[in-house]
Amino acid sequence: MALYSEKVMDHFRNPRNVGVIEDANGIGEVGNAKCGDIMKMYLKIEDDIIKDVKFETFGCGSAIASSSMATEMIKGQPVSEAMKLTNKAVAEALDGLPDYKMHCSVLAEEAIKNALDDYNSRKQ
C-alpha cells in the first residue's frame, strides 16, 4: 500500500485555493512547534456564507493537502456548517492520512475555526 492516497498526492501537487485574500474578514493562523507546520486561512464571508477561502501553509505534503482539502470542503458553505468541520472529515475526504500525519488535519480544522472565530469577533 502506498504511504499516501492519490487524493493526498493530488492536493499536494495541485493545491486548491492557495494565496491571500487582502480584504478577508476572517483570518486564522495555527502552528505546530514539534513538526514546524504553519497554516494561515483567509475567509471572505458575505451574508454568513463563505464566498472565498485561501490558505498559506508552510509544511509537509500532508499539511498542504489537508489545507487544500479543508478549503474545498467549506467554500460556499454557511458559517454554521463550516464550524462543524472536523479533522476526521478532512482526513476521510483525502482517503486517509498515516497516523503520524493526522496532526496535519487537526491543524487545518483549527486554522479554519480560528478564522471563523475571528470573523465572529469582528461582527460584534
C-alpha positions in Angstrom: 0.0 0.0 0.0 1.2 3.5 -0.8 2.0 5.8 2.1 -0.3 8.5 0.7 -3.5 8.2 -1.2 -4.0 9.6 -4.7 -6.1 12.4 -3.3 -3.4 13.4 -0.8 -0.9 13.5 -3.7 -3.2 15.4 -5.9 -4.0 18.1 -3.3 -0.2 18.3 -2.5 0.8 18.6 -6.2 -2.1 20.8 -7.2 -3.3 22.6 -4.1 -6.6 24.5 -4.4 -7.2 28.0 -3.0 -3.6 28.9 -2.3 -3.0 32.6 -1.6 -4.1 35.6 0.4 -7.4 37.4 0.5 -6.4 41.0 1.0 -9.8 42.1 2.3 -10.5 38.9 4.3 -13.0 39.3 7.2 -11.8 36.2 9.0 -8.1 35.1 9.4 -6.8 32.2 11.4 -3.3 31.0 12.0 -2.0 27.9 13.7 1.3 26.2 14.1 2.8 23.0 15.5 6.2 23.7 17.1 7.1 20.0 17.1 6.8 19.5 13.3 7.2 23.1 12.2 3.9 23.3 10.2 2.3 26.7 10.0 -1.1 27.3 8.4 -2.9 30.6 7.8 -6.5 30.6 6.5 -8.3 33.6 5.0 -12.0 33.8 4.7 -14.3 36.2 2.8 -17.7 35.8 4.2 -20.9 37.6 3.0 -24.3 37.1 4.5 -22.8 34.3 6.6 -21.8 32.3 3.5 -18.1 31.6 2.8 -17.7 33.2 -0.6 -14.0 32.7 -0.8 -11.2 30.9 1.2 -7.5 30.9 0.6 -4.6 29.5 2.6 -0.8 29.7 3.0 0.8 26.7 4.5 4.5 26.1 5.4 4.8 22.4 6.0 4.9 18.9 4.7 2.8 17.4 1.9 0.2 16.2 4.3 -0.2 19.8 5.8 -0.6 21.3 2.3 -3.1 18.6 1.2 -5.1 19.0 4.4 -5.2 22.8 4.0 -6.3 22.4 0.3 -9.0 19.8 1.1 -10.3 21.7 4.1 -10.8 24.9 2.0 -12.6 22.9 -0.7 -14.9 21.5 1.9 -16.0 24.8 3.4 -16.1 27.0 0.3 -19.7 28.1 -0.4 -20.9 26.8 2.9 -22.7 28.7 5.6 -20.6 29.7 8.6 -22.7 27.3 10.8 -21.8 24.3 8.6 -18.1 25.3 8.3 -17.9 25.3 12.2 -18.8 21.6 12.1 -15.7 20.7 10.0 -13.6 18.1 11.8 -10.1 16.9 11.2 -11.5 13.4 10.8 -13.7 14.6 7.9 -10.7 16.2 6.3 -8.7 13.0 6.6 -11.5 10.9 5.2 -12.0 13.3 2.3 -8.3 12.7 1.5 -8.9 8.9 1.6 -6.9 8.8 4.8 -3.6 10.0 6.3 -0.9 8.0 8.0 -1.5 8.1 11.8 1.7 10.1 12.4 0.4 12.8 9.9 -3.1 13.1 11.4 -2.0 16.3 13.2 -1.9 18.0 9.8 -5.7 17.6 9.5 -6.1 18.8 13.1 -4.2 22.0 12.1 -6.4 22.5 9.1 -9.5 22.3 11.3 -8.1 24.6 14.0 -7.0 27.2 11.4 -10.5 27.3 9.9 -12.1 27.5 13.3 -9.8 30.3 14.3 -10.6 32.2 11.1 -14.3 31.7 11.8 -13.9 32.9 15.4 -12.0 36.0 14.1 -14.9 36.7 11.7 -17.5 36.3 14.5 -15.5 38.7 16.8 -15.3 41.3 14.1 -19.1 41.2 13.6 -19.8 42.3 17.2 
